[in-house]
Amino acid sequence: MSRRERYRDELRAAGPARWPAFLRDHSGLPGPRADLELAQAVADEGEPATFDRLIGTDDEYLVLCGVLGLGRLLAGQTRARASTGIEARLRGHATDPRWRVREAVAMALQRLGDADLPRLLDLGTAWVADPHPLIRRAAVAAVCEPRLLTAPTAAARAVALCERATAGLAALPADRRRGADVRALRQALGYCWSVAVAADPKVGLPAFQALAAVDDADVAWIVRENSRKKRLATLLTGAGAGTRAQPTRKPVRGSAAAPAR
């Protein structure tokens, strides 16, 4: 029995009224890593009212669990009968100041991708068109997941999302880039490109290598960070590519809180 299955059994035995205390005791926080297996079990077992109660607390881990549960509800809707309410709620949580809650949005959307990948790709395309950096961040972080990019068409869509988000970042004025929301987007692009390119190098490598010609310090940082990822470094070596970009100004510091992959 996996940890997630064991947690599901324990949650069913405890009953939803006792979940908040159980989650606080087993969250793994404070600490470097929250227990995501438990959070996934909550999303598996919970009901809409339970997710609402968790989201309504001021506890970051409980909110994370509730937001992840919204992903299960979204994935359970067919495209024809989908309500915009759950997507709108997830979009709102994508701009939460707490990075774990924002990460829960990406994981929630990946549940949609597991159930209906074309729908996630369409949602990602819509979200990356939003001017808010954190909504763009959620779009690329959700789609750039290796298990979702096994088909060339999906990989190509992921590359396109990365291109659009990177272009949007590069278009921002220098003073705007100091914001925490922009730094979080840059941090995500620092690994998402490598995931998208590795999924289909034939399409992804030319797009990534083109970034080296962009005269922008933050784009140069994105190139360097992705080039260090093993999944991409091997491809670059095999292609004989010295994909490097020299910054023309001091790059903006990345968010120390945001997760790296």
N, C-alpha and C positions, 0 to 999 in steps of 0.2 A: 504494500500500500504506500502510495506517495504521500509526501507531507500535505499536499493540497487535498488529497482524498481524506486523510486523517483529520485535517482541519474541518472539512465539510461535515464529517460525522460528529465532531465535537460541537460545531455550531448548531446542528440540528438537535443535538441532545440538550444544549443549553437553552435554546429558544431565543428569539430576537430581543426580548426585553433584557436579557443578560449579555447581549453582544457588546455593548460599549465597554463594560468592565473587562470582559474577556479580551477585547481588542487592545485596550490600553495595557493589559498585563503581558500581551504577547507581541506587541508591535515591533519590538527591537529598538525602540526609541526611549530615551535619547541614546544615540549611538550612530555609527557611520552608515548603517543600512537598515531601512525599514523592511519588515517581513512582507514581501510582495506575494509569496505563496498564500499567506493568510488573506491578504487583500483580494486575491483572485478567488479564493474560496468564498469570501463574503459576496462577491459579485455573482458567483454561481448560485448561491443559496438564498440571497435576499429577495425581498419583494419591494415594489416601488416605494411604499410608505416607509420601509426600513431605510432605504437609501436616502430618502428625504430627511429622516431624523438624523442620520449620520452627518449629512451635509450641513444640517442646521446647527451642529455643535461648533465650538471654537477649537476643537482638537484637530490638528493637521492630519494625523493618521486616520482618524475616523472620517474626515472629509475625503481623503484619498480613497478610502474604501467605497464610500458612497458614489463618488464620481466614477470610479471604475464600474460600479454597478450600472450606471447610466449607459455605459457602453454595451452591456448585455441587453438592456432594453432596446437600444437602438438597433443592435444586430438582429433582434427578434422581430423587427418590423420589416415587412416587404417594402420594396421601393414604391409600389403603387399605393400602399396604405400608410406610408411613413408620415408621422407627424413632425412638423418643424420644431415642436416644443423641446424635445430632447436634444436635438442638434443645437438649438439656440442656447440651451443650458450649458452644454459642453463648450460652446464657443465662449460663453461668459466665463467659465472656469479656466479657460486657456489663458486669460489675462490675470489670474490670481497672483498676488505677490509671492506666494509660497511655491518654491520650485517643485516640491513633491506633488502638490496638487496639479501643477501644470504637466508634470510627467504622467500623472494619472489620466489626464485627458488624452495624451498620445496613446497610452495603453488601452484606454477605452475605445478609441477609434480603431485600433488594431483588431479589437474584437469584431468590429464591423467588417474589417478587411478579411478576417478569417471566414466570415459568413457570406460576404458579397463584395469581392474585391473591386469590381468595376464601380460600385457605388462609393466605396472609400476613395478611389482615384478621382471620381468626379467631385466629391466633397473636398478633397485636398486641393484640387484645381480652383475651386471657389474660395477656399480659405486663403490660399496663397495670394489671391488677388486683393485681399483685405489689406489696408495700409498699416494695420497694427502689427508691429514686429512679433509680438507674442502669439498672435493668431497664425502668422506665417510660420513661426517656429513650430507650433503644434502640427501644422500640415506636413512639413517636411519630416519631423520626428516620427509622426505616425506612419507615413508611407515608407520611409527608408528603414525598413525592417527586413532582414534577409529572408525570413520565411514567407513573406508576401511577394517577393520579387523573383519568383522562379520562372515567369514567362517573360519573353523579350518585350512584349507590349507594356507590361507593368514596369519593367526596368526603365524603359524609355520615358514613361510618364514620370517616374521618380527623378530622372535626370532633368526633365523639363521643369519640375517643381524646384529643384535645387538651383537651376539657372535663373528662374524668375525671382526666387527669394534672394539670391546673391546680387542680382542686378538691382533689386529694390534697396538692399543695404548699401550698395555702392553709390546709389543716387542720393542718399541722405547727406545733409550738410555735416561738417565736422563736429559742431557743437551738439547736434542731435545724437551722434553716435556714442556719446558718453553716458547715455541713459542705460539703466539696468536692463530694460526690455530689449534694446538693440544688442547689448552684449550677450544676452541669452540667445538671441537669434544667431549671432555670429558663432557662439559656442556650438550650437546644434549643427550649423553648416560645417563646422570643423570636423565632424565625423560623418554626416549624412552623405556628403559627396562620395566618400569612399565606399559606402554601402551600395549606393546607386550604381557607381561605375563597376564595382566588382560583380554586380548582378548581370551585366551585359557589357563587357569591355568594348565590344565593337562599336556600340553607340556611345557609351559613356566616356571612354578615354579621349576622343577628339574634343568633346565638350569641356572636359576637365582641363586638358592641356591648353585650351584656348584661354583659360583664366590667367595663364602666366603672362599674357600680353596686356592684361588690364593694369593700368597705372593707378593702383589704389592699395594703400597699406593694409586695410582689413581683408581685401581679397587675397593679398599676398599671404597673410596669416592663415586664411582658410586653406590655401594651396599647401602651405608648409605642414599644417596639422594633418590634413588628409594624407599627404605623401608619407607621413610617418606611420600610418596604419599599415599593419602587415598585409592586410587583404589588398591594399592598393600598391604598396611599395614593390611587391613582387611583380605586379603587372607593369609598373613603370620601368622596372629594371629590364623586364623582358621586351618591352617596346623600345628600349634604348632612349628613354625619355628623361631628360634632366629638367623636369617641370619645376622651375623655381621662379619666384617673383621677388624682386628687390623692393622693399618698402620705400616710398618717397617721403613718408612722414612717420612719426612715432605711432605704432598701432595702438588701438584702444585695448585696454586690459580686458581679458575675458572674465566671466563670472565664476568666482571660486566655488559658488554653491551649486551651479548647474552640473548635472551628471555628464560624464564623458563616456564614450563607447569605443 
